[in-house]
Amino acid sequence: AIPNFDYTLEQKVEGIKKGQEVFASRGFTYVCDCMADYEAYDIFDKMAKEGVLNLRVDGVYNINDATRDADLEYTKANLGKYDVDDLVKVDTAKYFVDGDLAMFEPYLDEYNAQNGKPSGYGTSECLLWDLDHLEQSMTDVQSLGLKIHVHAMGDLGAQVSIDRMNAAKECDPTGKVRNILAHCSYVADEEKDKMAKGGIIASIQPQWELEHIELSDITAKMMGMDRFYQVYPNKSFVDRGVVTAYGSDFSVNESLPLAGIYTAIKRLPDKTHAMYEAAKNLDTMNPAECVSLKDAIMGYTIYPAYQFHREDITGSLELGKSADMVIFAENIEAIDVEDIPTMTVKETVFKGKTSYKA
């Protein structure tokens, strides 16, 4: 918040070292940085080469409409620059396709009036890209063999992103890239089918799946009750064969994977959440979108590894893979689901070495 303020390089290095200790204490052995902090990638690179990085890092190149040509040139010039063995990899182009949720139908008039928006607001004017520019840019980066990772929260934002990712995939020289739709707040059923057909991964933040009319009616006031019930799908992706890779969107949410597993299963606040007491006797708003324990665990393990093309290295315990694991004091398959968020991380192991021990 202080104009022109910045931390020193040494402070940033120490901050990242402390950060990885926190992540290790929660069982993480892999993080994805979706903000394209290139100085941070230099630090990850340095730490990896010095043998002090205790988790894998995937990063992105930011591509924005107004600077798309310069962003593409930077991406081309720096391909592979930050990669270190199987520890650090930057091979993804990140697009913000909508800011406010770009929807097929506008927000409710009353909501728009109360929030200083014109009548009819909430559709294509929320898109951050000219669609011809978006199509050309995605084709360009896919031609480099890069993955495409899209921030799109509204159903219109999702549709224009899915269509252009599927079209751009025809230009992938490897034939193997796995593109990603992040957040998936609203995605029409026919678009989910397109994702499954095109192999587009749903990057889901299960800790967001707490929408409940008795806890927070903001979405209902914006969208109306019919659309309120459609927000943050999960199980409908699974049922269609879409790979669902979970994350937190840290620092929007604190990275708490056990809370995320619980919320994906229950779609209600867990016992560590500030709203738990108010919610503990409420029925789930949309139980059809609740997933199984197995699906939720896979969302934090093998599916993110698959997203990053690392499923042959990590994401599961198999002979020949990296020994990346978290050891709990409790058996997640045996305890009451209400107790999952407070399970104890006893030890985290990365590449066969302990990165955290209680």
FIFI-536842 format. One record per residue (C-alpha): residue number from 1; residue in three letters; z, x negated, y. Coordinates in nm, 2 decimals, always signed. Layout:
# FIFI-536842
{NUM, ala, {Z, X, Y}}
...
//
This chain:
# FIFI-536842
{1, ala, {+0.00, +0.00, +0.00}}
{2, ile, {+0.03, -0.30, +0.23}}
{3, pro, {-0.30, -0.38, +0.41}}
{4, asn, {-0.47, -0.70, +0.28}}
{5, phe, {-0.18, -0.77, +0.04}}
{6, asp, {-0.25, -0.93, -0.30}}
{7, tyr, {-0.05, -1.10, -0.57}}
{8, thr, {-0.11, -1.47, -0.64}}
{9, leu, {-0.30, -1.56, -0.95}}
{10, glu, {+0.03, -1.69, -1.11}}
{11, gln, {+0.20, -1.36, -1.04}}
{12, lys, {-0.09, -1.17, -1.20}}
{13, val, {-0.08, -1.39, -1.51}}
{14, glu, {+0.30, -1.33, -1.54}}
{15, gly, {+0.24, -0.96, -1.49}}
{16, ile, {-0.01, -0.94, -1.77}}
{17, lys, {+0.22, -1.14, -2.00}}
{18, lys, {+0.50, -0.90, -1.93}}
{19, gly, {+0.27, -0.61, -1.98}}
{20, gln, {+0.15, -0.72, -2.32}}
{21, glu, {+0.52, -0.75, -2.42}}
{22, val, {+0.57, -0.39, -2.33}}
{23, phe, {+0.26, -0.28, -2.52}}
{24, ala, {+0.37, -0.48, -2.83}}
{25, ser, {+0.71, -0.32, -2.82}}
{26, arg, {+0.53, +0.02, -2.86}}
{27, gly, {+0.33, -0.10, -3.15}}
{28, phe, {+0.00, -0.18, -2.97}}
{29, thr, {-0.23, -0.46, -3.09}}
{30, tyr, {-0.54, -0.34, -2.89}}
{31, val, {-0.60, -0.23, -2.53}}
{32, cys, {-0.91, -0.11, -2.35}}
{33, asp, {-0.93, -0.18, -1.97}}
{34, cys, {-1.17, +0.08, -1.82}}
{35, met, {-1.13, -0.02, -1.46}}
{36, ala, {-1.34, -0.34, -1.46}}
{37, asp, {-1.09, -0.57, -1.30}}
{38, tyr, {-1.30, -0.89, -1.34}}
{39, glu, {-1.02, -1.12, -1.22}}
{40, ala, {-0.80, -0.97, -1.49}}
{41, tyr, {-1.07, -1.05, -1.75}}
{42, asp, {-1.06, -1.41, -1.63}}
{43, ile, {-0.69, -1.41, -1.70}}
{44, phe, {-0.73, -1.25, -2.05}}
{45, asp, {-1.00, -1.51, -2.12}}
{46, lys, {-0.76, -1.79, -2.01}}
{47, met, {-0.47, -1.65, -2.22}}
{48, ala, {-0.69, -1.61, -2.53}}
{49, lys, {-0.81, -1.97, -2.51}}
{50, glu, {-0.46, -2.09, -2.46}}
{51, gly, {-0.34, -1.89, -2.77}}
{52, val, {-0.09, -1.67, -2.57}}
{53, leu, {-0.28, -1.34, -2.59}}
{54, asn, {-0.11, -1.12, -2.85}}
{55, leu, {-0.35, -0.83, -2.85}}
{56, arg, {-0.72, -0.76, -2.84}}
{57, val, {-0.88, -0.65, -2.51}}
{58, asp, {-1.20, -0.46, -2.45}}
{59, gly, {-1.34, -0.43, -2.10}}
{60, val, {-1.62, -0.27, -1.90}}
{61, tyr, {-1.87, -0.33, -1.63}}
{62, asn, {-1.85, -0.07, -1.36}}
{63, ile, {-2.18, +0.10, -1.27}}
{64, asn, {-2.18, +0.33, -0.96}}
{65, asp, {-2.47, +0.52, -0.81}}
{66, ala, {-2.45, +0.37, -0.46}}
{67, thr, {-2.44, +0.02, -0.60}}
{68, arg, {-2.62, +0.07, -0.93}}
{69, asp, {-2.88, -0.21, -0.88}}
{70, ala, {-2.63, -0.47, -0.78}}
{71, asp, {-2.39, -0.35, -1.05}}
{72, leu, {-2.67, -0.39, -1.31}}
{73, glu, {-2.75, -0.74, -1.19}}
{74, tyr, {-2.39, -0.84, -1.21}}
{75, thr, {-2.37, -0.70, -1.56}}
{76, lys, {-2.68, -0.89, -1.67}}
{77, ala, {-2.56, -1.21, -1.51}}
{78, asn, {-2.22, -1.20, -1.68}}
{79, leu, {-2.30, -1.07, -2.03}}
{80, gly, {-2.08, -1.26, -2.27}}
{81, lys, {-1.89, -1.44, -1.99}}
{82, tyr, {-1.55, -1.30, -2.07}}
{83, asp, {-1.59, -1.28, -2.45}}
{84, val, {-1.35, -1.50, -2.66}}
{85, asp, {-1.38, -1.49, -3.04}}
{86, asp, {-1.26, -1.15, -3.16}}
{87, leu, {-0.99, -1.14, -2.89}}
{88, val, {-1.17, -1.04, -2.57}}
{89, lys, {-1.49, -0.85, -2.54}}
{90, val, {-1.67, -0.69, -2.24}}
{91, asp, {-1.97, -0.51, -2.37}}
{92, thr, {-1.95, -0.16, -2.22}}
{93, ala, {-2.09, +0.00, -1.90}}
{94, lys, {-1.85, +0.25, -1.73}}
{95, tyr, {-1.97, +0.55, -1.54}}
{96, phe, {-1.77, +0.80, -1.33}}
{97, val, {-2.00, +1.11, -1.35}}
{98, asp, {-1.77, +1.36, -1.19}}
{99, gly, {-1.47, +1.33, -0.95}}
{100, asp, {-1.34, +1.69, -0.92}}
{101, leu, {-1.43, +1.87, -1.24}}
{102, ala, {-1.80, +1.96, -1.24}}
{103, met, {-1.82, +2.30, -1.41}}
{104, phe, {-2.10, +2.54, -1.51}}
{105, glu, {-1.92, +2.81, -1.31}}
{106, pro, {-1.74, +2.74, -0.98}}
{107, tyr, {-1.36, +2.74, -0.93}}
{108, leu, {-1.20, +3.07, -0.84}}
{109, asp, {-1.25, +3.18, -0.48}}
{110, glu, {-0.88, +3.21, -0.41}}
{111, tyr, {-0.81, +2.86, -0.54}}
{112, asn, {-1.10, +2.72, -0.33}}
{113, ala, {-0.97, +2.90, -0.02}}
{114, gln, {-0.62, +2.78, -0.07}}
{115, asn, {-0.74, +2.42, -0.11}}
{116, gly, {-0.98, +2.40, +0.17}}
{117, lys, {-1.29, +2.42, -0.04}}
{118, pro, {-1.60, +2.64, +0.03}}
{119, ser, {-1.67, +2.95, -0.17}}
{120, gly, {-1.86, +2.86, -0.49}}
{121, tyr, {-1.72, +2.50, -0.50}}
{122, gly, {-1.67, +2.33, -0.84}}
{123, thr, {-2.02, +2.28, -0.99}}
{124, ser, {-2.30, +2.03, -0.92}}
{125, glu, {-2.15, +1.91, -0.59}}
{126, cys, {-1.87, +1.75, -0.79}}
{127, leu, {-2.12, +1.51, -0.96}}
{128, leu, {-2.10, +1.15, -0.84}}
{129, trp, {-2.45, +1.06, -0.95}}
{130, asp, {-2.80, +1.17, -0.87}}
{131, leu, {-2.91, +1.27, -1.22}}
{132, asp, {-3.24, +1.08, -1.21}}
{133, his, {-3.05, +0.77, -1.11}}
{134, leu, {-2.80, +0.83, -1.39}}
{135, glu, {-3.08, +0.86, -1.65}}
{136, gln, {-3.25, +0.55, -1.54}}
{137, ser, {-2.93, +0.35, -1.51}}
{138, met, {-2.81, +0.45, -1.86}}
{139, thr, {-3.15, +0.36, -2.00}}
{140, asp, {-3.13, +0.02, -1.84}}
{141, val, {-2.78, -0.07, -1.97}}
{142, gln, {-2.85, +0.07, -2.31}}
{143, ser, {-3.16, -0.15, -2.32}}
{144, leu, {-2.91, -0.45, -2.29}}
{145, gly, {-2.73, -0.33, -2.61}}
{146, leu, {-2.42, -0.22, -2.41}}
{147, lys, {-2.21, +0.08, -2.49}}
{148, ile, {-2.19, +0.36, -2.23}}
{149, his, {-1.84, +0.49, -2.14}}
{150, val, {-1.84, +0.80, -1.92}}
{151, his, {-1.56, +0.96, -1.72}}
{152, ala, {-1.66, +1.33, -1.72}}
{153, met, {-1.40, +1.61, -1.71}}
{154, gly, {-1.59, +1.93, -1.64}}
{155, asp, {-1.82, +2.10, -1.88}}
{156, leu, {-2.12, +2.04, -1.65}}
{157, gly, {-2.02, +1.68, -1.62}}
{158, ala, {-2.00, +1.65, -1.99}}
{159, gln, {-2.34, +1.81, -2.05}}
{160, val, {-2.53, +1.59, -1.81}}
{161, ser, {-2.36, +1.28, -1.95}}
{162, ile, {-2.41, +1.38, -2.32}}
{163, asp, {-2.78, +1.46, -2.26}}
{164, arg, {-2.84, +1.13, -2.08}}
{165, met, {-2.64, +0.92, -2.33}}
{166, asn, {-2.84, +1.07, -2.62}}
{167, ala, {-3.17, +1.00, -2.44}}
{168, ala, {-3.07, +0.65, -2.34}}
{169, lys, {-2.97, +0.57, -2.70}}
{170, glu, {-3.34, +0.57, -2.79}}
{171, cys, {-3.36, +0.24, -2.59}}
{172, asp, {-3.08, +0.07, -2.78}}
{173, pro, {-3.24, -0.25, -2.92}}
{174, thr, {-2.96, -0.28, -3.19}}
{175, gly, {-2.97, +0.08, -3.30}}
{176, lys, {-2.59, +0.06, -3.34}}
{177, val, {-2.42, +0.13, -3.01}}
{178, arg, {-2.16, +0.40, -3.00}}
{179, asn, {-2.14, +0.57, -2.67}}
{180, ile, {-1.82, +0.73, -2.54}}
{181, leu, {-1.73, +1.05, -2.35}}
{182, ala, {-1.38, +1.00, -2.19}}
{183, his, {-1.13, +1.27, -2.12}}
{184, cys, {-1.33, +1.57, -2.26}}
{185, ser, {-1.12, +1.81, -2.05}}
{186, tyr, {-1.39, +2.08, -2.09}}
{187, val, {-1.68, +2.04, -2.34}}
{188, ala, {-1.89, +2.34, -2.45}}
{189, asp, {-1.92, +2.39, -2.83}}
{190, glu, {-2.29, +2.32, -2.82}}
{191, glu, {-2.22, +2.00, -2.64}}
{192, lys, {-1.97, +1.90, -2.91}}
{193, asp, {-2.25, +1.95, -3.16}}
{194, lys, {-2.47, +1.72, -2.96}}
{195, met, {-2.20, +1.46, -2.96}}
{196, ala, {-2.17, +1.47, -3.33}}
{197, lys, {-2.54, +1.44, -3.38}}
{198, gly, {-2.57, +1.15, -3.13}}
{199, gly, {-2.26, +0.97, -3.26}}
{200, ile, {-2.09, +1.00, -2.92}}
{201, ile, {-1.72, +0.93, -2.95}}
{202, ala, {-1.46, +1.16, -2.78}}
{203, ser, {-1.21, +0.94, -2.60}}
{204, ile, {-0.91, +1.18, -2.58}}
{205, gln, {-0.57, +1.15, -2.40}}
{206, pro, {-0.35, +1.37, -2.62}}
{207, gln, {-0.05, +1.34, -2.38}}
{208, trp, {-0.26, +1.56, -2.15}}
{209, glu, {-0.26, +1.85, -2.40}}
{210, leu, {+0.04, +2.01, -2.25}}
{211, glu, {-0.13, +2.29, -2.06}}
{212, his, {+0.09, +2.60, -2.08}}
{213, ile, {+0.09, +2.90, -1.85}}
{214, glu, {+0.47, +2.91, -1.85}}
{215, leu, {+0.50, +2.54, -1.75}}
{216, ser, {+0.21, +2.48, -1.51}}
{217, asp, {-0.05, +2.73, -1.40}}
{218, ile, {-0.26, +2.50, -1.18}}
{219, thr, {-0.55, +2.50, -1.42}}
{220, ala, {-0.53, +2.88, -1.46}}
{221, lys, {-0.54, +2.92, -1.08}}
{222, met, {-0.84, +2.69, -1.06}}
{223, met, {-1.04, +2.82, -1.36}}
{224, gly, {-0.91, +3.16, -1.46}}
{225, met, {-0.74, +3.25, -1.78}}
{226, asp, {-1.06, +3.24, -2.00}}
{227, arg, {-1.13, +2.88, -1.91}}
{228, phe, {-0.76, +2.79, -1.91}}
{229, tyr, {-0.75, +2.84, -2.29}}
{230, gln, {-1.05, +2.60, -2.34}}
{231, val, {-0.90, +2.30, -2.17}}
{232, tyr, {-0.84, +1.97, -2.37}}
{233, pro, {-1.01, +2.05, -2.70}}
{234, asn, {-0.92, +1.82, -2.99}}
{235, lys, {-0.94, +1.98, -3.34}}
{236, ser, {-1.28, +2.14, -3.26}}
{237, phe, {-1.42, +1.78, -3.22}}
{238, val, {-1.27, +1.69, -3.56}}
{239, asp, {-1.42, +1.99, -3.72}}
{240, arg, {-1.76, +1.90, -3.60}}
{241, gly, {-1.74, +1.54, -3.72}}
{242, val, {-1.70, +1.39, -3.37}}
{243, val, {-1.49, +1.06, -3.39}}
{244, thr, {-1.18, +1.11, -3.17}}
{245, ala, {-1.03, +0.79, -3.04}}
{246, tyr, {-0.70, +0.84, -2.86}}
{247, gly, {-0.56, +0.66, -2.55}}
{248, ser, {-0.34, +0.73, -2.25}}
{249, asp, {-0.55, +0.66, -1.94}}
{250, phe, {-0.26, +0.44, -1.84}}
{251, ser, {-0.13, +0.43, -1.57}}
{252, val, {-0.21, +0.80, -1.52}}
{253, asn, {+0.01, +0.85, -1.83}}
{254, glu, {+0.26, +0.60, -1.97}}
{255, ser, {+0.12, +0.46, -2.30}}
{256, leu, {+0.34, +0.63, -2.56}}
{257, pro, {+0.15, +0.66, -2.88}}
{258, leu, {+0.43, +0.84, -3.07}}
{259, ala, {+0.45, +1.10, -2.80}}
{260, gly, {+0.07, +1.12, -2.81}}
{261, ile, {+0.08, +1.18, -3.19}}
{262, tyr, {+0.34, +1.46, -3.15}}
{263, thr, {+0.14, +1.63, -2.87}}
{264, ala, {-0.19, +1.62, -3.06}}
{265, ile, {-0.01, +1.80, -3.34}}
{266, lys, {+0.20, +2.05, -3.14}}
{267, arg, {+0.03, +2.07, -2.79}}
{268, leu, {+0.37, +2.10, -2.63}}
{269, pro, {+0.60, +1.85, -2.46}}
{270, asp, {+0.80, +1.63, -2.70}}
{271, lys, {+1.17, +1.58, -2.69}}
{272, thr, {+1.14, +1.27, -2.46}}
{273, his, {+0.94, +1.47, -2.20}}
{274, ala, {+1.10, +1.61, -1.88}}
{275, met, {+0.97, +1.96, -1.97}}
{276, tyr, {+1.10, +1.97, -2.33}}
{277, glu, {+1.39, +2.20, -2.28}}
{278, ala, {+1.18, +2.45, -2.09}}
{279, ala, {+0.91, +2.43, -2.36}}
{280, lys, {+1.09, +2.40, -2.69}}
{281, asn, {+1.09, +2.78, -2.76}}
{282, leu, {+0.74, +2.84, -2.64}}
{283, asp, {+0.44, +2.91, -2.86}}
{284, thr, {+0.15, +2.68, -2.84}}
{285, met, {-0.12, +2.80, -2.60}}
{286, asn, {-0.42, +2.71, -2.82}}
{287, pro, {-0.30, +2.64, -3.18}}
{288, ala, {-0.66, +2.62, -3.30}}
{289, glu, {-0.69, +2.28, -3.13}}
{290, cys, {-0.38, +2.13, -3.30}}
{291, val, {-0.47, +1.84, -3.53}}
{292, ser, {-0.30, +1.72, -3.85}}
{293, leu, {-0.07, +1.42, -3.86}}
{294, lys, {-0.34, +1.22, -4.04}}
{295, asp, {-0.60, +1.30, -3.78}}
{296, ala, {-0.35, +1.20, -3.50}}
{297, ile, {-0.26, +0.87, -3.67}}
{298, met, {-0.63, +0.79, -3.72}}
{299, gly, {-0.68, +0.87, -3.35}}
{300, tyr, {-0.46, +0.57, -3.27}}
{301, thr, {-0.58, +0.33, -3.54}}
{302, ile, {-0.91, +0.33, -3.72}}
{303, tyr, {-1.10, +0.55, -3.47}}
{304, pro, {-1.04, +0.33, -3.16}}
{305, ala, {-1.13, +0.03, -3.38}}
{306, tyr, {-1.46, +0.21, -3.47}}
{307, gln, {-1.52, +0.28, -3.10}}
{308, phe, {-1.51, -0.09, -3.03}}
{309, his, {-1.72, -0.18, -3.33}}
{310, arg, {-1.41, -0.35, -3.48}}
{311, glu, {-1.34, -0.13, -3.78}}
{312, asp, {-1.43, -0.42, -4.01}}
{313, ile, {-1.17, -0.63, -3.84}}
{314, thr, {-0.88, -0.40, -3.76}}
{315, gly, {-0.77, -0.04, -3.74}}
{316, ser, {-0.64, -0.02, -4.11}}
{317, leu, {-0.46, -0.23, -4.36}}
{318, glu, {-0.72, -0.37, -4.60}}
{319, leu, {-0.78, -0.70, -4.78}}
{320, gly, {-0.98, -0.93, -4.55}}
{321, lys, {-0.89, -0.76, -4.23}}
{322, ser, {-0.67, -0.89, -3.95}}
{323, ala, {-0.31, -0.83, -4.02}}
{324, asp, {-0.24, -0.60, -3.73}}
{325, met, {+0.04, -0.35, -3.79}}
{326, val, {+0.34, -0.17, -3.66}}
{327, ile, {+0.65, -0.13, -3.87}}
{328, phe, {+0.88, +0.16, -3.81}}
{329, ala, {+1.24, +0.22, -3.92}}
{330, glu, {+1.14, +0.57, -4.03}}
{331, asn, {+0.87, +0.72, -4.25}}
{332, ile, {+0.63, +0.91, -4.02}}
{333, glu, {+0.51, +1.12, -4.31}}
{334, ala, {+0.86, +1.22, -4.41}}
{335, ile, {+1.06, +1.29, -4.09}}
{336, asp, {+1.06, +1.61, -3.89}}
{337, val, {+0.76, +1.62, -3.65}}
{338, glu, {+1.01, +1.67, -3.37}}
{339, asp, {+1.15, +1.32, -3.44}}
{340, ile, {+0.82, +1.13, -3.43}}
{341, pro, {+0.84, +1.05, -3.06}}
{342, thr, {+1.18, +0.88, -3.10}}
{343, met, {+1.09, +0.67, -3.41}}
{344, thr, {+1.20, +0.30, -3.38}}
{345, val, {+0.94, +0.02, -3.36}}
{346, lys, {+1.10, -0.25, -3.57}}
{347, glu, {+0.82, -0.50, -3.55}}
{348, thr, {+0.47, -0.54, -3.43}}
{349, val, {+0.24, -0.79, -3.60}}
{350, phe, {-0.09, -0.92, -3.46}}
{351, lys, {-0.32, -1.14, -3.66}}
{352, gly, {-0.03, -1.20, -3.90}}
{353, lys, {+0.21, -1.32, -3.64}}
{354, thr, {+0.50, -1.12, -3.50}}
{355, ser, {+0.43, -1.01, -3.14}}
{356, tyr, {+0.74, -0.80, -3.11}}
{357, lys, {+1.07, -0.76, -3.30}}
{358, ala, {+1.35, -0.52, -3.23}}
//
